[in-house]
Structures are given as C-alpha cells and as structure tokens.
Amino acid sequence: MNNKVNVRFAPSPTGVLHIGSVRTALFNWLYARHNNGNFFLRIEDTDKLRSTDENTKLIFKILEWLQINWDGEPVIQSSRMDRHKEVALDLVARGKAYYCYCTPEELASKKEYCLRENKPYKYDGKCRNGNTNHDLNIKPVIRLKSELDGFTVVNDMVQGEVKVNNSQLDDLVLIRSDGTPTYMLSVVVDDHDMNITHVIRGDDHLTNTFRQIQIYKACGWDIPKFGHIPLIYGPDGAKLSKRHGAASAIDYMQLGYLPEAISNYLLRLGWSHGDEEIITRENAIKWFDFNSVGKSPSRFDMAKLQNLNAHYIKERNNESLLEYALPFFKCELTEENKKNILKGMNSLKERAKTIVELADSSLIYVKAPEIYDDKCSKYATSNHLELLREIITKLNNAEFSTNEEELCNSIKEFANLRNVKLVEIAQAIRGALCGKLASPSVFEIISIIDKEETIKRLNSFVDHYSK
Ligand SMILES: [Zn+2]
C-alpha cells in the first residue's frame, strides 16, 4: 500500500478565484510539501454554463503567482464524465443505487407538503425497492441507496469528531435525468481515482462530506481523511465577499500586494506557529500541520495585510522590486527613468505599503508633476516663491551643488541666513519637485534628477503660483 500523502485543490471556474480558496490551496500545498507528498490540481468545470476559460486561466495565473506549483497535469473534471457514469451504473448493477422515476412535479409537491407541515423534506425512497409502475417516457435519475441506520462519523483533522444520524441523509442523486453526473458523485470518483489521501477544504463542505462518505462506502473504496478549514469572514463577521472590498485573489494582485505577503498573511489566517508573524516559505513547509489550524472563523484584517506587504516590499531587492512594479506604471519608462528610480529605491520602498503606491511615488523620477496638490499652496506664498527664486539662481550659478549632503548643508545655511525654518523651504521645494508634500528627502531627489530638471520644476512651481 502506497502511503504517500496526496492532496488536491479543486476550484470551480464558475467565478473568479476567491481569496479564501487561495488559502485552501495554500494549506493543501503546504501539507503536501511538508509530507513530501503530491499536490494535484483539478478544475471542476462540469457546470458548463457558468464555467469560463478565462476563470480557468486565472486559477493557473494566481497559483503560479503565489508559487503554489502542482504535480502532474491538472485534471479536467468534465473530461471524466463517462467514468463517473460508469461508477454509477456499476452501483446500480450491485444494488447500491437505483433508478428513480419520480417526476420533478411529484417531488415538488411532496416538498411543498413538508414545508406546509413544517417537516424537514427528504426524498421518501419511493423507488428504492424498484418502481415498475412508472411512465415509460420518464427519463430516470440514479439515486444512491444510502444507509438508513447508524451514524456517519468524520474524524476531521480540524473539527475533530463530527457525526450525523444516517436517518437524516436521503438517497442523493448521482446521475441526473439528462445523464450528467452530479457534483457529489464526480468529486468522490475523481478523489478516489487520483488516490487522494487527504481532502482539505472549506468547512462549508462539511455537510457534503457525510453524503460523500456514503458514496465511498457503496463503492467499497478507502475513505480519505478530511480537514475542513473555517471560512474567512470580513470585519463585520459575515463571510468575506465583494461587499467587503477585495474578495478575489486577482483583486489583491492588482492592488499591488506581493505574492509573498499574501502567502504569509493567508497562512497566518487560521494557522499559527507560536508568535511568529513573518514566516518564510521554507519555515512554513517545515512547520505546517493541522494541530495548529484553528476551529473558529478568521477575520480578514486589511491593516495587518498592509503591514506584511510593507515588510516584504522592504525585503525585496531593488532590481526585482522595480521589475515587479513595471506593469503598475501607467507609462513607459526609459532606461534613464529606471536608473533613477533604482537610485532612489531604498527611500521609496521604505514608504510604500503596496506596489501601486511604490509605482506612484516613483513617478517623481519619471516626470515633473502635472498638478499640484491643494496643500502645496501653503508653501507657495510670495515669501516662499522669493526663496525658491534665490535657490534657482544659486543652482544656476553653481553656488549650490546637487550633491545630496552638500546641498543639504547649503540649504540649512541659507535658511539660517534668511531666518526661516528649514521645513518651510524643504516643503516648498518638495511641492515643486513632487506636486505633493510627502516624498523622500528633497535633497536625495535633487541629487538624482539633477540640476537641470530641478531648476525646471522649481521654475514651473514659481510660475504657477505667481499668476
Ligand atoms: Zn423515485
């Protein structure tokens, strides 16, 4: 018997990948890597009406982005429908499943009756022992002959022992009347055929698990271990959705979060290792286990994610950071631009919480400000403008150099002589260079963009506010 750990991530391409699903993928992947097992990918695309190629491509893209690599080729569930049907027919042949000829109208009226009587509805088993008294034109469904007595017990890796009375489970449909297999059947057959040893998924699947176990038993197959992870909630305690802002994985990519920050954040959402907050991939693989996965739902904390992102932005080397940020610039960068951004990168990355912010603040090395923030006017009084004119002259006459340290000393001295605070001058210069009052040191910026560009920007600012 092969006791290698085999897990799978089985997203459905009927919508964009939810950030909670990404966490499920990550937990599966870590569990596989921790145990030197396999991490398989299965695309559950049997709902042909709602599944799109675009969503499937996004799944691959997000997993690649997060370096959650899968083993072997992805399994495409819709390509296995014949196999799913074969299993159902085999169950019928062995008396473990049966044809049900009840019409939708018949079932609907029984359902309605239960609703009226305030009773829980479940299929009454009318065709369980053969229904010969049916209309020949009816295309039957195939139902599983579920166990009627006893309990179905799950020893869940996260939830502990969970059980349900079998009398509560009804004879679920395996094959619909149009001949297509149901989700319940497809999942079980695929997990079995893929030799999945551990099914790790969101706890919204727990009720499915009881019914799936019935299918395993009927087929006579080994039942995998299950781990149901609590869902992710928004700050208001409701399941995380679009309503809370970003809910899909692609949103976070586009908002400028680094994959390492997302991975680290999702890992800590529902799992812990002592007080460790910053966890490398290497350590995550080394430490990950199900003993430390919490049972209670986790709340998504945007501020915490931002702090982690800021941390990982500082950690990245400057070249790789610029490379990563390139698609976030809304303009083409010249080699000269890139060179200058790299010179200023140490200061730029200190201040950025996202790559969007980083690209935005890097624009000071790409072009002169097109507009000035309203706050700049505070540093554009006639006194400020007069000081700036003097600075322009001194730069032109080479009385001030553009060496960062020398210029800083010169401007300090100049502020003393003119009896103004350094901050008054620095903010006026900042407004002129950046169009806003937050940026790295103005002396650093000047040393990078150099004299000609500095004078140009100072002049534009003076002209703008002199009108
Ligand atoms: Zn029936």
Boltz pocket constraint, residues with backbone or C-beta under 6 A from the ligand:
constraints:
  - pocket:
      binder: B
      contacts: [[A, 99], [A, 100], [A, 101], [A, 102], [A, 125], [A, 126], [A, 127], [A, 128], [A, 131]]
      max_distance: 6.0
